[in-house]
Amino acid sequence: MTNLDSIKGKMNEAEEFARKIWLAGLGAYGKSFDEAQGRYEKISVEASKMFEDLVVKGSEIETDAKDKFQVKDKVETRVAEVRKKLGLDSVSADQKVEELSAKIDALTDAVAKLATK
């Protein structure tokens, strides 16, 4: 082997080594990209699952809240009906006493007229 052949051999080895370094860099980039994409897909799936779970939980809470408000509305309506029947809805207690006193006076007068007959 001549000196020139030796130099060409060393250059070929250096080019091959440089090519391997280049390929190793590309491989590292590709592997990192694949891992990052895999993580992204996993996170995306987990985020979608979490979002769906939150939607289901929110729907349950909404239904529960609506049921409670309906019960509260029914109770309030029932209380209002009872207050109205008892005459406590819009008439003050003093006014109600006056009305009842007037009715008692009218009944007393009616009984007195019947007693004189």
Secondary structure as UniProt FT lines:
FT   HELIX           3..85
FT   TURN            86..87
FT   HELIX           93..116
//
